[in-house]
């Protein structure tokens, strides 16, 4: 594999870096002020609207959407640098549309669903969410109890009952990709459905504030009736598309963590030569030098892992082990480097005036989201030992 991006992808990475530097970093002061005041630090509707207009004009929408729907059809490799740039700021912004749900839709939609859901989503005109996790089920899809059954009136509709939790944007999305059991226990019994926000029986119960300023939601499905044509993909065939979606998010998480760690390293290398304690610059102290050196080594290694995994994904290879390794490595690496940067800055690193604490909190959630580190270690170990039997 050639680890150099082709010119087109390198130019895109530069463009996104400029977007971040010119339009996201300047918003960090307001984000941090809201967080310090106990308010929601997420971008406001007005800020997001302005960023949407700017990023659209810069040609940064629909980067990995299918070309036949007006997208750029970019591979995973091209998106590593894009998401790394976006991960280096606490002014959190996602370029429309969100890639994981986009790729799941693109792999599964019927012709009718392509026109009604995928096409407008690919253009960035709609917002989606996904409902997988359930109270008590954790990261194990075999524990899913939300069930969809055929209506008994011969209409072909589905009736869904159950609970979902940890859903991002459930309050504002146009539709949710909802996972439910349609068959026996196991992977083969899971199906995906497209549920519009205003569907009777789709009830957002509560907002759940998370560390890092994010908000997720709990949703109840109470005799939620979904038209038959809104079954996404084949009945009982929802597991594989769901894994495609989760793999895409895990690639994003890894790139975001690399970006966050790089931001922390940059802050250390800029600060250490300026700060003198007990007659010596921090940059001349071995402890700080080793923090910086080890951070650079870890970031470089993790970035190479990300590009390797992305390339294999684009080649259609099985990356179940690699993507689990990458998610563990990236999240834990970024957590460690951000913590060392906070230590380097001393008392200033403990303040809410700097972005380090918020970067750290967001990375901490990523060690849980889309599979905690323990589950991914289990995946890696099982895959390795299965080959030895």
GITACOR-V446795 format. One record per pair of residues at least 24 apart in sequence whose C-alpha atoms are under 10 Angstrom apart, sorted by the first residue. I is the first residue (numbers start at 1). GAP is how many residues later the second one is. D is the distance in Angstrom with one decimal. If there is no record, write none. Layout:
i:gap:d
I:GAP:D
I:GAP:D
//
This chain:
i:gap:d
1:306:9.4
1:307:7.8
1:310:7.9
1:311:9.5
2:305:9.7
2:306:9.6
2:309:9.6
3:74:9.5
3:301:7.8
3:304:7.2
3:305:8.2
3:308:9.4
4:303:9.7
5:72:8.0
5:73:7.4
5:76:9.3
5:302:9.7
6:71:10.0
6:72:8.7
8:70:9.0
9:65:8.6
9:66:9.6
9:68:8.6
9:69:5.5
9:70:8.4
9:71:10.0
9:72:8.6
9:73:9.1
10:68:8.1
10:71:8.3
10:72:9.5
12:47:9.5
12:48:8.4
12:51:9.7
12:66:8.2
12:67:9.2
12:69:8.6
12:70:7.5
13:65:8.0
13:66:8.3
13:67:8.8
13:68:5.6
13:69:5.4
13:70:9.0
13:71:9.1
13:72:7.7
14:67:8.8
14:68:8.6
14:71:9.0
15:40:10.0
15:43:8.2
15:44:9.4
15:45:8.6
15:67:8.9
15:70:9.9
16:39:8.9
16:42:9.1
16:44:7.7
16:65:8.6
16:66:6.1
16:67:8.8
16:68:9.6
16:69:6.7
16:70:7.7
16:79:9.9
17:64:8.9
17:65:7.7
17:66:9.7
17:67:9.0
17:68:5.6
17:69:7.8
17:71:9.6
18:67:9.1
19:32:9.3
19:35:8.5
19:36:7.5
19:39:8.5
19:41:9.4
19:66:9.1
19:67:9.1
20:65:6.9
20:66:6.6
20:67:9.5
20:68:8.4
20:69:7.7
20:71:9.0
20:73:9.4
21:64:9.2
21:65:9.8
21:67:9.8
21:68:9.1
23:24:9.9
23:27:9.5
23:28:7.4
23:31:8.5
23:32:9.4
23:68:9.3
24:27:8.3
24:62:8.7
24:64:9.7
24:65:7.1
24:66:8.3
24:67:5.7
24:68:7.9
24:69:8.0
25:63:8.9
25:64:6.3
25:65:7.9
25:66:6.7
25:67:9.8
26:63:9.8
26:65:8.6
27:62:9.4
27:63:8.7
27:64:6.2
27:65:9.7
28:61:7.5
28:62:6.2
28:63:5.5
28:64:9.2
28:325:9.7
28:326:9.0
28:327:7.6
29:61:9.6
29:62:9.0
29:324:7.9
29:325:8.7
29:326:8.9
30:61:8.9
31:59:7.4
31:60:6.5
31:61:9.3
31:182:9.7
31:322:10.0
31:324:9.2
31:327:9.7
32:58:8.2
32:59:8.9
32:320:6.6
32:321:6.4
32:322:7.5
32:323:7.1
32:325:9.9
32:326:8.2
33:319:8.0
33:320:7.5
33:321:10.0
34:179:9.8
35:177:9.0
35:178:7.3
35:317:7.8
35:318:9.6
35:323:8.7
36:315:9.2
36:316:6.0
36:317:7.9
37:315:9.7
38:175:9.5
39:174:8.5
40:169:9.0
40:172:9.5
40:173:5.9
40:174:7.8
40:175:8.8
41:49:8.9
41:50:8.4
41:51:9.3
41:171:8.3
41:172:5.6
41:173:8.1
41:317:9.4
42:48:8.7
42:49:7.2
42:50:6.9
42:51:8.9
42:170:9.1
42:171:6.3
42:172:6.9
42:173:9.1
43:47:9.6
43:48:6.6
43:49:7.0
43:50:7.7
47:44:9.9
47:46:9.9
48:44:9.7
48:45:7.7
48:46:9.5
51:42:8.4
51:43:9.9
51:44:9.2
52:41:9.3
52:42:9.4
52:43:7.8
52:44:8.0
52:72:9.5
55:40:7.4
55:41:9.0
56:39:8.8
56:40:8.7
56:68:9.4
60:35:6.8
60:36:8.2
61:33:9.8
61:34:6.0
61:35:5.4
61:36:7.0
61:37:9.8
61:61:8.7
61:62:7.5
61:63:7.1
62:33:7.9
62:34:6.2
62:35:6.1
62:36:8.8
62:37:8.7
62:40:9.4
62:59:9.0
62:60:5.9
62:61:6.2
62:62:6.9
63:32:8.4
63:33:8.4
63:34:8.4
63:35:9.9
63:36:8.7
63:59:9.1
63:60:10.0
64:32:10.0
64:33:8.8
64:34:9.5
64:35:7.0
64:38:8.3
64:39:8.3
64:58:8.7
65:31:9.8
65:32:8.1
65:33:9.8
65:34:8.0
65:37:7.1
65:38:7.8
65:41:8.2
65:53:9.3
65:54:9.1
65:56:9.0
65:57:5.5
65:58:8.1
65:59:9.8
66:36:9.3
66:37:9.1
66:40:7.7
66:52:9.7
66:53:9.2
66:56:7.7
67:55:9.8
68:51:9.4
69:45:9.5
69:46:9.8
69:49:8.6
69:50:6.1
69:51:8.8
69:52:9.8
69:53:6.8
69:54:7.6
70:49:8.7
70:52:7.8
70:53:7.2
71:48:9.9
71:51:7.0
71:52:7.5
74:240:9.8
75:235:8.1
75:236:8.3
75:238:8.7
75:239:6.2
75:240:9.7
76:172:8.2
76:175:8.1
76:176:9.3
76:230:9.6
76:231:8.4
76:233:8.8
76:234:5.1
76:235:6.9
76:236:9.1
76:237:7.1
76:238:6.2
76:239:9.9
77:174:9.7
77:229:8.4
77:230:6.0
77:231:8.4
77:232:8.5
77:233:5.0
77:234:5.7
77:235:9.1
77:236:8.6
77:237:7.4
78:229:9.0
78:232:8.6
78:233:9.4
79:172:8.9
79:173:8.1
79:176:8.5
79:228:9.6
79:231:8.6
80:171:7.6
80:172:7.2
80:173:9.8
80:174:8.5
80:175:5.6
80:176:8.6
80:178:9.4
80:179:9.8
80:223:8.5
80:226:7.1
80:227:6.9
80:230:7.6
81:171:9.9
81:174:7.2
81:175:9.3
81:177:9.5
81:178:8.7
81:222:9.2
81:225:9.8
81:226:9.2
82:170:9.3
82:173:8.2
82:174:9.1
82:177:9.6
83:168:9.0
83:169:6.2
83:170:8.3
83:171:8.7
83:172:5.4
83:173:5.6
83:174:9.1
83:175:8.9
83:176:7.6
84:168:8.1
84:169:9.0
84:170:8.2
84:171:4.5
84:172:4.9
84:173:7.3
84:174:5.9
84:175:4.3
84:176:7.7
84:177:9.6
84:178:8.8
84:179:10.0
84:219:9.2
85:170:8.2
85:171:7.5
85:172:10.0
85:173:8.8
85:174:5.7
85:175:8.6
85:177:9.4
85:178:9.4
86:166:9.8
86:169:8.6
86:170:6.6
86:171:9.8
86:173:7.1
86:174:8.7
87:165:9.0
87:166:8.5
87:167:9.3
87:168:7.0
87:169:3.8
87:170:6.3
87:171:7.3
87:172:4.6
87:173:5.3
87:174:8.8
87:175:9.2
87:176:8.7
87:272:8.7
87:275:9.9
87:276:9.6
88:167:9.6
88:168:7.0
88:169:8.0
88:170:8.0
88:171:4.4
88:172:4.4
88:173:7.6
88:174:7.0
88:175:5.4
88:176:8.4
88:267:9.8
88:271:8.2
89:167:9.3
89:170:8.1
89:171:7.0
89:174:7.7
89:266:7.7
89:267:9.6
89:269:9.4
89:270:7.5
90:122:9.2
90:123:9.9
90:170:8.8
90:264:9.9
90:265:6.4
90:266:8.6
90:267:9.6
90:268:6.6
90:269:6.1
90:270:9.8
90:272:8.6
91:264:9.5
91:267:9.9
91:268:9.9
92:122:9.8
92:267:9.9
92:270:9.8
95:29:8.8
96:25:8.4
96:26:8.0
96:27:7.8
96:28:5.1
96:29:8.5
96:30:9.0
96:31:8.6
97:24:6.4
97:25:6.1
97:26:7.2
97:27:5.0
97:28:8.3
97:29:8.1
97:30:7.6
97:31:8.7
98:24:8.9
98:26:8.6
98:29:8.3
98:30:8.1
98:31:9.4
98:151:9.3
99:146:8.2
99:149:7.0
99:150:7.6
99:153:8.7
100:30:9.6
100:142:9.2
100:143:9.8
100:144:7.7
100:145:4.6
100:146:6.8
100:147:7.9
100:148:5.1
100:149:5.5
100:150:9.1
100:151:9.5
100:152:8.7
101:26:9.9
101:27:7.3
101:28:7.6
101:29:7.5
101:75:9.5
101:76:7.9
101:140:9.6
101:141:9.0
101:143:9.2
101:144:6.0
101:145:8.9
101:147:8.7
101:148:8.9
102:26:8.9
102:143:8.1
102:146:9.6
103:138:8.5
103:139:9.8
103:141:7.3
103:142:6.4
103:143:10.0
103:145:7.8
104:73:9.2
104:128:9.4
104:129:9.8
104:134:9.8
104:136:9.2
104:137:5.5
104:138:6.7
104:139:8.6
104:140:6.3
104:141:5.2
104:142:9.0
104:144:9.1
105:72:8.8
105:89:9.7
105:127:7.8
105:128:8.9
105:136:8.2
105:137:9.8
105:140:8.8
106:135:9.6
107:125:9.7
107:126:8.4
107:133:9.9
107:134:6.9
107:137:8.6
107:138:9.6
108:84:9.5
108:123:9.7
108:124:6.1
108:125:4.8
108:126:8.2
108:129:9.7
108:130:8.9
108:132:9.9
108:133:7.0
109:85:10.0
109:121:9.1
109:122:8.9
109:123:6.0
109:124:6.1
109:125:9.7
110:119:8.5
110:120:9.0
110:121:9.2
110:122:7.6
110:123:7.2
110:124:9.9
112:117:7.9
112:118:9.0
113:81:8.9
113:116:7.9
113:117:7.2
113:118:9.3
113:119:8.1
113:120:9.9
117:57:9.6
117:58:8.5
117:77:8.6
117:113:9.8
121:53:9.6
125:49:9.6
126:46:9.9
126:47:7.4
126:48:6.1
126:49:8.3
127:42:8.2
127:43:9.5
127:45:7.4
127:46:4.7
127:47:5.3
127:48:7.0
127:49:8.8
128:40:9.1
128:41:7.6
128:42:8.1
128:44:8.5
128:45:5.0
128:46:5.9
128:47:5.2
128:48:5.5
128:49:7.4
128:66:9.7
128:67:9.8
128:68:9.3
128:69:9.4
129:38:6.8
129:39:6.3
129:40:6.1
129:41:6.0
129:42:9.3
129:43:8.9
129:44:6.1
129:45:8.2
129:46:6.5
129:47:4.5
129:48:6.2
129:49:8.4
129:65:9.9
129:66:9.7
129:68:9.8
130:34:9.5
130:35:10.0
130:36:9.4
130:37:6.4
130:38:7.6
130:39:9.0
130:40:8.2
130:43:9.6
130:45:8.5
130:46:5.1
130:47:4.6
130:48:5.8
130:49:7.9
130:62:9.7
130:63:9.8
130:64:9.4
130:65:9.7
130:112:9.6
130:115:9.7
131:32:9.1
131:33:5.9
131:34:7.2
131:35:7.9
131:36:5.9
131:37:8.8
131:39:8.8
131:45:6.7
131:46:6.2
131:47:4.7
131:48:6.1
131:49:8.9
131:61:9.4
131:62:9.7
131:64:10.0
131:86:9.8
131:87:9.3
131:88:8.5
132:31:9.6
132:32:6.6
132:33:7.7
132:34:8.5
132:35:8.0
132:45:8.5
132:46:6.6
132:47:5.5
132:48:8.0
132:60:9.5
132:110:8.8
132:238:10.0
133:30:8.6
133:31:5.7
133:32:5.6
133:33:6.7
133:34:8.0
133:45:9.9
133:46:8.7
133:85:9.7
133:237:9.6
134:28:8.5
134:29:6.0
134:30:4.5
134:31:5.2
134:32:8.0
134:33:9.7
134:84:8.7
134:85:9.3
135:27:10.0
135:28:7.1
135:29:6.8
135:30:6.2
135:31:8.9
135:83:8.8
136:29:9.7
137:27:9.7
137:28:9.9
138:27:9.8
138:233:8.8
138:234:9.6
139:229:9.1
139:230:9.1
139:231:7.8
139:232:5.9
139:233:7.6
139:236:7.7
140:231:8.9
140:235:9.0
141:38:9.4
141:39:9.8
141:40:9.7
141:44:9.4
141:45:7.9
141:46:7.5
141:49:8.6
141:98:8.8
142:39:9.3
142:42:9.8
142:43:6.3
142:44:5.3
142:45:6.7
142:46:9.8
142:47:9.0
142:48:8.9
143:38:9.9
143:42:8.1
143:43:8.5
144:35:8.6
144:36:7.3
144:37:7.0
144:41:8.4
144:42:9.2
144:45:10.0
144:46:8.7
145:34:9.9
145:35:7.4
145:36:6.6
145:37:9.8
145:40:9.0
146:32:9.5
146:33:7.8
146:34:5.1
146:35:6.0
146:36:8.9
146:44:9.7
146:74:9.5
146:75:8.1
147:32:8.8
147:33:5.1
147:34:4.6
147:35:6.0
147:36:8.6
147:42:9.9
147:43:9.0
147:44:9.4
147:74:9.4
148:31:9.1
148:32:5.9
148:33:6.0
148:34:5.4
148:35:8.8
148:42:9.4
148:43:8.4
148:44:9.6
148:45:9.2
148:73:9.9
148:75:9.2
148:76:9.0
148:77:9.2
148:78:9.3
149:31:9.5
149:32:8.6
149:33:6.4
149:34:9.1
149:74:9.9
149:76:9.7
150:32:9.0
150:75:9.5
150:76:9.6
150:77:9.9
150:78:8.4
151:74:8.2
151:75:9.5
151:76:9.7
151:77:9.4
155:72:8.3
155:73:7.8
156:70:9.3
156:71:7.1
156:72:5.1
156:73:8.3
157:68:6.7
157:69:5.7
157:70:4.5
157:71:4.3
157:72:7.9
157:73:8.7
157:74:9.2
158:24:9.7
158:35:9.1
158:65:9.1
158:66:7.9
158:67:5.6
158:68:5.1
158:69:6.3
158:70:6.1
158:71:9.5
158:72:8.9
158:73:8.4
159:42:9.4
159:62:9.1
159:63:8.6
159:64:5.5
159:65:5.4
159:66:4.6
159:67:6.4
159:68:8.9
159:69:9.7
160:33:9.6
160:41:8.5
160:42:9.2
160:60:9.7
160:61:6.1
160:62:6.9
160:63:5.5
160:64:5.0
160:65:6.4
160:66:7.7
161:40:8.5
161:41:9.3
161:59:7.6
161:60:4.7
161:61:5.1
161:62:5.4
161:63:6.5
161:64:9.2
162:57:8.6
162:58:6.0
162:59:5.1
162:60:6.9
162:61:8.8
162:62:9.3
163:39:9.9
163:40:9.6
163:42:9.7
163:55:7.4
163:56:5.8
163:57:4.6
163:58:6.0
163:59:8.7
164:40:9.5
164:41:9.9
164:53:8.4
164:54:5.7
164:55:5.1
164:56:6.4
164:57:8.0
165:39:9.7
165:40:9.6
165:41:9.5
165:42:9.8
165:43:9.1
165:51:7.6
165:52:5.9
165:53:4.2
165:54:6.2
165:55:8.7
166:41:9.2
166:42:7.7
166:43:10.0
166:44:9.5
166:49:8.4
166:50:4.9
166:51:5.4
166:52:6.2
166:53:8.8
166:203:9.2
167:37:9.7
167:40:9.4
167:41:9.3
167:48:8.6
167:49:5.1
167:50:5.0
167:51:6.6
167:52:7.9
168:39:9.5
168:40:9.7
168:46:8.4
168:47:6.7
168:48:4.6
168:49:6.3
168:50:9.3
169:38:9.7
169:45:9.9
169:46:7.9
169:47:6.9
169:48:7.5
170:27:8.0
170:33:9.6
170:34:7.1
170:36:9.9
170:37:9.1
170:45:9.7
170:46:7.5
170:47:6.2
170:48:8.3
170:49:7.9
171:26:8.1
171:32:9.6
171:33:6.8
171:34:9.7
171:35:9.3
171:36:8.4
171:45:9.0
171:46:7.6
171:47:9.8
171:48:9.6
172:25:8.0
173:24:6.6
173:25:10.0
174:24:8.3
175:24:9.3
176:26:9.8
177:53:9.8
177:54:9.7
177:55:8.2
177:65:9.6
178:53:9.6
178:54:9.3
178:60:9.9
179:53:9.6
179:59:7.4
179:60:8.8
179:63:8.4
180:56:9.3
180:58:8.7
181:54:9.6
181:55:7.8
181:57:9.3
182:53:7.2
182:54:6.3
182:55:9.8
182:56:9.9
183:52:8.6
183:53:6.6
184:52:9.2
186:50:9.8
186:53:9.4
187:49:7.9
187:50:8.2
187:51:8.1
187:52:5.9
187:53:8.6
188:47:8.9
188:48:5.2
188:49:6.2
188:50:7.8
188:51:7.1
188:52:9.4
189:46:8.0
189:47:4.6
189:48:7.4
189:49:8.1
189:50:8.4
190:44:9.7
190:45:7.6
190:46:4.8
190:47:6.3
190:48:5.2
190:49:6.0
190:50:9.6
190:52:9.6
191:40:7.5
191:41:7.4
191:42:7.8
191:43:7.2
191:44:5.5
191:45:4.8
191:46:5.7
191:47:4.2
191:48:7.2
191:49:9.9
191:50:9.6
191:51:9.3
192:38:8.7
192:39:6.1
192:40:5.2
192:41:7.2
192:42:8.4
192:43:7.9
192:44:8.3
192:45:8.0
192:46:5.3
192:47:8.4
192:49:8.7
192:50:8.2
193:33:7.8
193:34:9.3
193:35:9.1
193:36:9.1
193:37:5.8
193:38:4.6
193:39:5.1
193:40:8.5
193:42:9.6
193:45:9.0
194:32:7.8
194:33:9.0
194:34:10.0
194:35:9.1
194:36:5.3
194:37:6.5
194:38:6.5
195:29:8.8
195:30:8.9
195:31:6.6
195:32:9.0
195:35:7.5
195:36:9.2
196:30:8.7
196:34:9.7
199:25:7.0
199:26:7.4
199:27:7.7
200:24:5.9
200:25:7.1
200:26:9.2
201:24:7.2
201:25:9.7
210:151:9.3
210:152:9.2
210:155:8.2
211:147:8.6
211:149:9.8
211:150:6.0
211:151:7.0
211:152:9.9
211:153:8.4
211:154:7.2
212:145:8.5
212:146:5.6
212:147:7.5
212:148:7.9
212:149:4.7
212:150:4.7
212:151:8.3
212:152:8.3
212:153:7.6
213:145:8.0
213:148:8.4
213:149:8.0
214:147:9.9
214:148:8.3
214:151:9.4
243:77:9.5
244:69:9.9
245:125:9.9
246:77:10.0
246:123:9.9
246:124:6.4
246:125:8.8
247:63:10.0
247:66:9.1
247:72:8.8
247:73:8.4
247:76:7.0
247:77:8.9
247:80:9.7
247:123:8.6
248:62:9.3
248:65:9.3
248:75:9.5
249:78:9.8
249:120:9.3
249:121:7.4
250:73:7.1
250:74:8.2
250:76:8.2
250:77:6.2
250:78:9.8
250:80:9.8
250:116:9.1
250:119:8.8
250:120:6.8
250:121:8.8
251:55:7.2
251:56:9.5
251:58:8.1
251:59:7.3
251:62:9.8
251:72:7.3
251:73:9.7
251:75:8.0
251:76:7.5
251:79:9.7
252:54:9.5
252:75:9.5
253:73:9.4
253:74:7.1
253:77:7.9
253:78:7.7
253:110:8.6
253:113:6.8
253:114:9.2
253:116:9.0
253:117:9.0
254:48:8.3
254:49:8.5
254:51:9.4
254:52:6.9
254:69:9.1
254:72:6.6
254:73:5.7
254:74:8.6
254:75:8.2
254:76:5.1
254:77:6.7
254:79:9.9
254:80:9.3
254:109:9.8
254:112:9.0
255:47:9.0
255:48:7.7
255:51:7.1
255:52:9.5
255:71:9.7
255:72:9.5
255:75:7.8
255:76:9.6
256:74:8.7
256:75:9.0
256:78:9.3
256:106:9.8
256:107:8.5
256:110:9.5
257:42:9.3
257:45:9.5
257:46:9.8
257:70:9.2
257:72:9.6
257:73:5.8
257:74:5.9
257:75:8.9
257:76:8.0
257:77:5.6
257:78:8.4
257:102:9.0
257:103:9.7
257:105:9.2
257:106:6.5
257:107:9.9
257:109:8.5
258:40:9.4
258:41:6.3
258:42:8.9
258:44:7.3
258:45:6.8
258:48:9.1
258:71:10.0
258:72:6.5
258:73:8.4
258:75:8.3
258:76:6.6
259:40:9.0
259:44:9.6
259:75:8.6
260:71:9.8
260:74:6.6
260:75:9.0
260:77:9.0
260:78:7.8
260:95:10.0
260:96:8.9
260:99:6.5
260:100:8.3
260:102:9.4
260:103:8.0
261:34:7.8
261:35:9.2
261:37:9.3
261:38:7.1
261:69:9.0
261:70:9.4
261:72:7.6
261:73:4.8
261:74:7.8
261:75:8.6
261:76:6.0
261:77:6.2
261:78:9.8
261:80:9.3
261:95:9.8
261:98:8.8
261:99:9.3
261:102:9.4
262:33:8.3
262:34:8.1
262:37:7.1
262:38:9.6
262:72:8.4
262:75:8.7
262:76:9.1
263:71:9.9
263:74:9.7
263:75:8.7
263:78:9.7
263:92:9.5
263:93:8.8
263:96:9.2
264:28:9.8
264:31:9.1
264:70:8.7
264:73:6.8
264:74:5.5
264:75:8.8
264:76:8.6
264:77:5.9
264:78:8.5
264:91:9.0
264:92:7.0
264:95:8.7
264:96:9.6
265:26:8.8
265:27:6.6
265:28:9.4
265:29:10.0
265:30:6.7
265:31:7.4
265:34:9.2
265:69:9.9
265:72:7.2
265:73:7.8
265:75:9.1
265:76:6.9
266:26:9.1
266:30:9.8
266:75:9.4
267:71:9.8
267:74:7.4
267:75:9.7
267:77:9.5
267:78:9.1
267:89:9.2
268:24:7.3
268:69:9.9
268:70:9.6
268:72:8.9
268:73:5.9
268:74:8.8
268:75:9.8
268:76:6.9
268:77:7.7
269:72:9.5
269:75:10.0
271:70:9.8
271:73:8.5
271:74:7.8
272:72:7.6
272:73:8.3
275:69:9.8
275:70:9.0
282:62:8.2
282:63:9.7
287:57:9.4
288:52:8.7
288:53:9.2
288:55:9.5
288:56:7.1
291:45:9.8
291:46:7.7
291:49:6.8
291:50:8.2
291:53:8.8
292:45:8.7
292:48:8.9
292:49:8.9
292:52:10.0
294:43:8.7
295:38:8.2
295:39:8.8
295:41:8.6
295:42:6.0
295:43:9.4
295:45:9.0
295:46:9.7
296:41:9.4
298:31:9.0
298:32:8.9
298:35:6.8
298:36:8.9
298:39:8.9
299:30:9.8
299:31:8.3
299:34:7.6
299:35:8.2
299:38:9.1
301:28:9.4
301:29:9.6
302:24:7.3
302:25:9.6
302:27:6.8
302:28:6.2
302:29:9.9
302:31:8.2
302:32:9.8
303:27:8.5
305:24:9.0
305:25:9.1
306:24:8.7
320:56:9.3
320:59:7.8
320:60:7.9
320:63:8.3
321:55:8.3
321:56:9.0
321:57:9.9
321:58:6.8
321:59:5.1
321:60:8.6
321:61:9.2
321:62:6.8
321:63:8.3
322:54:9.9
322:57:10.0
322:58:8.0
323:53:8.7
323:56:10.0
323:57:9.2
324:47:8.8
324:48:9.7
324:49:8.2
324:50:10.0
324:51:8.6
324:52:5.0
324:53:7.1
324:54:9.2
324:55:7.1
324:56:6.6
325:48:9.0
325:51:7.1
325:52:7.4
325:54:9.0
325:55:7.0
326:50:9.3
327:39:8.7
327:40:7.9
327:43:9.2
327:44:8.8
327:45:8.9
327:46:7.5
327:49:7.8
327:50:9.8
328:38:9.6
328:39:7.4
328:43:9.6
328:44:8.2
328:45:5.4
328:46:8.6
328:47:9.6
328:48:7.0
328:49:7.7
329:38:9.9
329:44:9.0
330:33:9.3
330:36:9.5
330:37:9.1
331:31:9.9
331:32:6.2
331:33:7.4
331:34:9.1
331:35:6.5
331:36:5.7
331:37:9.4
331:41:10.0
331:42:8.6
332:31:8.4
332:32:8.4
332:34:9.3
332:35:7.3
332:41:8.6
333:30:9.7
334:25:9.2
334:26:8.0
334:29:7.0
334:30:9.0
335:24:8.8
335:25:6.1
335:26:8.7
335:27:9.4
335:28:6.3
335:29:6.7
335:31:9.8
335:32:9.1
336:24:9.0
338:25:9.1
//
